[in-house]
Amino acid sequence: MLIGYARTSTLDQVAGFEAQQTALQEAGCEKVFAEQISSLAHRDRLQEALDYIREGDVLVVTKLDRLARSMPDLLNIIARVESKGASLRILGMNLDTTTATGKLMLNVLGSVAEFERSMMLERQREGIAKAKAEGKYKGRAPTAQAKAEDVLRLLGDGIGACQIANQLGISRSSVWRIMRANGESLRAA
């Protein structure tokens, strides 16, 4: 049985998400596990797919980066697939781990992908450092600080820090930071 797995990092990637699912169905996948979540987060649907596969099944993905975040992650996924007597197929590379050549190519390409990602992150860090040195980069705007007026208003209404955090969708520590910055007494309710 062919089991598909599709993933995009954000909800904004609708076209890519739909294209993956279509490609998996066209490849003959009888069941497709799909999720829109960062590869750094816990991928529940991937875990479900890995739990679902049985001996003789093939886990199918459209591209390698939709499956694994790093070489160790890829090797772990492959080990789980193979421990069940199943195999992995990557459509975009026409790669199948049922062959020795497929396994070799997957390891080589996985290493290249990890190297490429590391280089991209290094370039990003260098760009941020340069922008900071030139005074062009201020970083991400603190989201909780944008709600400081609301926090202070609710404190004035006698609402406690925990309730404020829940109501505004920010952390308690953010509420306390705003309180400290504005000379409010720290009281948790």
LUMMARBA-770440 format. One line per field, with one value per residue (C-alpha): residue number from 1; residue in one letter; x, y, z. Coordinates in steps of 0.1 Angstrom, whole numbers. Layout:
BEGIN
nr <- (NUM ...)
rest <- (A ...)
east <- (X ...)
north <- (Y ...)
up <- (Z ...)
***
This chain:
BEGIN
nr <- (1 2 3 4 5 6 7 8 9 10 11 12 13 14 15 16 17 18 19 20 21 22 23 24 25 26 27 28 29 30 31 32 33 34 35 36 37 38 39 40 41 42 43 44 45 46 47 48 49 50 51 52 53 54 55 56 57 58 59 60 61 62 63 64 65 66 67 68 69 70 71 72 73 74 75 76 77 78 79 80 81 82 83 84 85 86 87 88 89 90 91 92 93 94 95 96 97 98 99 100 101 102 103 104 105 106 107 108 109 110 111 112 113 114 115 116 117 118 119 120 121 122 123 124 125 126 127 128 129 130 131 132 133 134 135 136 137 138 139 140 141 142 143 144 145 146 147 148 149 150 151 152 153 154 155 156 157 158 159 160 161 162 163 164 165 166 167 168 169 170 171 172 173 174 175 176 177 178 179 180 181 182 183 184 185 186 187 188 189)
rest <- (M L I G Y A R T S T L D Q V A G F E A Q Q T A L Q E A G C E K V F A E Q I S S L A H R D R L Q E A L D Y I R E G D V L V V T K L D R L A R S M P D L L N I I A R V E S K G A S L R I L G M N L D T T T A T G K L M L N V L G S V A E F E R S M M L E R Q R E G I A K A K A E G K Y K G R A P T A Q A K A E D V L R L L G D G I G A C Q I A N Q L G I S R S S V W R I M R A N G E S L R A A)
east <- (0 13 10 15 27 24 35 39 54 26 -10 -2 13 -21 -12 20 0 -27 -1 16 -17 -26 8 5 -29 -17 12 -14 -14 -44 -41 -25 -14 -12 -4 6 32 68 93 106 73 60 46 16 4 39 40 5 18 49 26 2 26 30 53 54 40 57 58 57 66 69 102 128 125 88 98 129 145 180 202 197 160 160 180 156 125 142 150 114 101 126 119 83 95 84 103 104 98 105 87 106 139 125 142 132 149 141 173 209 214 182 195 229 214 191 220 240 211 201 236 237 203 214 246 225 203 233 247 214 212 248 241 209 229 256 229 213 246 254 220 224 258 243 214 188 177 158 146 110 87 77 42 32 46 20 -6 9 -20 -45 -25 -24 -61 -71 -48 -65 -99 -86 -80 -50 -20 -30 -65 -50 -25 -53 -76 -50 -33 1 23 21 58 50 23 47 74 49 39 76 83 54 61 31 33 38 7 -5 -42)
north <- (0 35 59 96 124 161 191 228 250 276 279 305 279 266 261 241 220 212 204 179 162 160 146 119 109 108 86 61 68 52 72 106 121 159 188 224 228 238 210 221 214 180 166 146 135 122 102 88 79 61 43 34 18 -20 -45 -40 -5 25 59 85 122 147 162 154 187 179 149 156 186 173 143 127 132 116 86 82 83 58 35 36 29 0 -15 -20 -37 -7 16 53 69 106 116 147 128 95 79 46 31 -5 -4 0 29 46 43 57 86 94 96 118 141 143 154 180 193 196 214 238 246 253 276 294 299 312 337 348 354 373 395 402 411 434 451 455 471 495 503 489 459 462 427 414 439 426 414 416 452 463 453 473 498 470 453 485 492 458 461 493 475 451 421 399 391 355 365 394 370 346 373 390 358 367 350 359 368 394 408 410 426 453 458 462 486 508 506 484 460 424 405 373 364)
up <- (0 -8 21 14 36 28 48 45 72 72 66 39 16 4 -33 -24 2 -24 -51 -28 -20 -56 -66 -39 -50 -87 -75 -63 -25 -10 23 27 60 57 80 79 106 109 106 140 157 167 135 147 112 103 135 126 92 106 131 103 78 77 61 23 24 9 25 -3 -1 -29 -17 9 28 33 54 74 90 93 84 119 116 81 94 123 100 76 105 116 81 76 110 99 66 46 23 14 -20 -29 -60 -68 -69 -84 -54 -38 -7 -18 -38 -27 -51 -37 -1 -11 -30 -2 23 -1 -9 28 37 9 20 56 44 23 52 75 49 45 83 84 56 75 107 87 71 104 120 91 93 130 126 100 124 99 120 151 155 158 175 209 205 242 245 218 244 273 274 276 303 324 318 330 360 368 366 393 371 381 360 352 340 319 303 294 281 259 247 261 288 325 324 296 319 348 325 315 352 363 334 345 382 390 420 411 421 405 405)
***
